[in-house]
């Protein structure tokens, strides 16, 4: 029996109007030779797993880890690209109604997201989604990014339920489906279609109507 429905945040409940990924923006801007998934992993593991005193310090370290000269010019270019990507974020119109329906049916809700402290502040102030979430878990708070098992087990610890009573929903198969399933957590791969998602929820006896 599902008791807690947990969502990824980016590209599941919310997005940016800048559709190119930040990894792709970095690759193009700095002519980085590494593959996109490697750039993404380096960025997430550097920026999204700790409390940074300043963004400048964080992006200086990101420069080093991406083998980009950590000059003031490059650091501020990286920060400007991040502002461009995350400065125009929005919720999908279906997100809040879906969360309200789940809570009306007495399900607890959660978020597991690879998110930095800076993006968390931006998300909290602009999206105002956390009042609909019982158990928020962000990578910068726990010190690891998905698909590290620790980040999924944090939800289990907060909710005090069995792993098979949790349902994870997200757009990244490795992070939101394969990772949770290794721990016995149920999962749905979200493709952007909320109508299909509601049908998929029924397979887990989560009925919203």
C-alpha positions in Angstrom: 0.0 0.0 0.0 1.4 3.4 -1.0 1.6 5.9 1.8 4.0 8.5 0.4 4.2 9.8 -3.1 7.6 11.4 -3.9 8.4 13.6 -6.8 11.5 14.8 -8.5 11.4 18.6 -8.9 13.0 19.7 -12.1 11.2 18.6 -15.3 8.6 16.7 -13.2 6.9 19.5 -11.2 8.8 22.5 -12.4 11.0 23.6 -15.3 12.9 26.6 -16.8 11.9 28.4 -19.9 15.5 28.1 -21.0 15.2 24.6 -22.5 18.9 23.9 -23.0 20.4 22.0 -20.0 22.9 23.8 -17.9 25.5 21.2 -18.9 24.9 22.0 -22.6 25.2 25.7 -21.9 28.5 25.2 -20.1 29.8 22.9 -22.8 29.1 25.4 -25.6 30.2 28.5 -23.6 33.6 27.0 -22.5 34.2 24.5 -25.2 34.4 21.7 -22.7 35.3 18.4 -24.3 33.8 16.2 -21.6 30.4 14.4 -22.5 27.3 16.2 -21.2 26.5 13.5 -18.6 30.0 13.9 -17.1 29.6 17.7 -17.0 26.3 17.3 -15.3 27.7 14.9 -12.7 30.7 17.1 -11.9 28.4 20.1 -11.5 25.9 18.3 -9.3 28.5 16.7 -7.1 30.4 20.0 -6.7 27.6 22.5 -6.3 24.6 20.5 -5.0 26.0 18.5 -2.1 27.0 21.2 0.4 26.2 24.6 1.8 28.5 27.1 0.0 29.3 30.4 1.7 29.1 32.2 -1.7 28.3 31.2 -5.3 31.7 32.6 -6.3 33.4 29.9 -4.1 31.2 27.2 -5.6 31.7 28.2 -9.2 35.5 28.6 -8.7 35.5 24.9 -7.6 33.3 24.0 -10.5 35.8 25.6 -12.9 38.6 23.6 -11.4 36.7 20.4 -11.6 35.7 21.0 -15.2 39.3 22.0 -16.1 38.2 25.6 -16.9 40.6 28.4 -15.8 39.1 29.7 -12.5 39.4 33.4 -13.5 37.0 36.0 -12.3 35.7 36.3 -15.9 35.0 32.6 -16.2 33.4 32.3 -12.8 31.1 35.2 -13.4 30.2 33.8 -16.9 29.2 30.5 -15.2 27.1 32.3 -12.6 25.4 34.4 -15.3 24.6 31.2 -17.3 23.1 29.7 -14.1 21.0 32.8 -13.6 19.8 32.5 -17.2 18.8 28.9 -16.7 17.2 29.1 -13.2 16.1 32.7 -13.3 13.0 31.9 -15.3 11.6 28.9 -13.5 7.9 28.0 -13.3 5.6 25.2 -12.1 3.8 23.1 -14.6 0.1 24.0 -14.4 -0.8 20.5 -13.3 1.6 20.3 -10.4 -0.3 22.0 -7.6 -3.7 20.4 -8.5 -2.0 17.0 -8.5 -0.4 17.6 -5.1 -3.7 18.9 -3.7 -5.5 15.8 -5.0 -3.0 13.5 -3.3 -3.3 15.3 0.0 -7.1 15.2 -0.2 -6.8 11.4 -0.5 -4.6 11.4 2.6 -1.3 10.5 0.9 1.8 12.1 2.2 3.9 13.9 -0.4 7.7 14.3 -0.8 10.3 15.8 -3.1 13.8 14.4 -3.7 15.8 16.7 -5.8 19.4 17.4 -6.8 19.3 21.1 -5.9 21.8 23.6 -4.6 21.2 26.0 -1.7 21.0 28.9 -4.2 18.4 27.1 -6.4 16.5 26.1 -3.3 16.2 29.7 -2.2 15.0 30.7 -5.7 12.6 27.8 -5.8 11.2 28.5 -2.3 10.6 32.2 -3.0 9.3 31.9 -6.5 7.5 28.5 -6.9 6.0 28.4 -3.3 5.4 24.7 -3.6 6.8 23.5 -0.3 3.5 24.1 1.6 2.1 21.1 -0.4 5.1 18.9 0.5 5.3 16.9 3.7 8.9 15.6 3.3 11.3 17.7 1.2 14.8 16.3 0.6 17.4 18.3 -1.3 20.9 17.1 -2.1 22.7 20.1 -0.6 21.1 19.2 2.8 22.1 15.5 2.8 25.5 15.8 1.1 24.8 13.4 -1.8 23.0 13.6 -5.2 20.8 11.0 -6.8 21.2 8.1 -7.4 23.1 7.7 -4.2 20.9 5.5 -1.9 21.3 7.9 1.0 19.1 10.5 -0.5 16.1 8.1 -1.0 16.6 6.6 2.4 16.3 10.1 3.9 12.6 10.1 2.8 12.0 6.7 4.3 13.6 8.0 7.6 11.5 11.2 7.6 8.2 9.4 6.8 8.8 6.4 9.0 7.4 4.0 6.4 8.6 0.9 4.7 10.4 1.4 1.3 7.6 -0.5 -0.5 5.1 2.1 0.8 6.9 4.8 -1.1 6.3 5.7 -4.8 8.9 7.8 -6.6 8.0 9.8 -9.7 10.5 11.5 -12.0 11.8 12.2 -15.5 15.3 10.8 -15.1 15.2 7.0 -15.4 18.6 6.4 -13.6 17.8 8.9 -10.8 14.1 8.5 -10.3 13.4 4.9 -11.3 16.5 2.6 -11.3 18.0 4.1 -8.2 14.8 3.8 -6.0 14.0 0.4 -7.3 17.3 -1.0 -6.1 16.1 -0.2 -2.6 12.6 -1.7 -3.0 11.0 1.7 -3.6 8.2 1.8 -6.2 8.8 4.1 -9.2 7.1 5.7 -12.2 9.1 7.1 -15.1 7.4 10.5 -15.9 7.4 11.6 -19.6 5.7 15.0 -19.1 2.2 13.7 -19.7 0.1 14.2 -16.5 -2.8 12.3 -17.9 -0.6 9.2 -18.4 0.8 9.8 -14.9 -2.6 9.5 -13.4 -3.2 6.3 -15.2 0.2 5.0 -14.0 -0.7 5.9 -10.4 -3.7 3.6 -10.7 -1.4 0.7 -11.2 -0.2 1.3 -7.7 -3.8 1.7 -6.4 -3.4 5.4 -6.1 -6.8 6.7 -7.3 -7.3 10.4 -7.4 -10.9 10.6 -8.7 
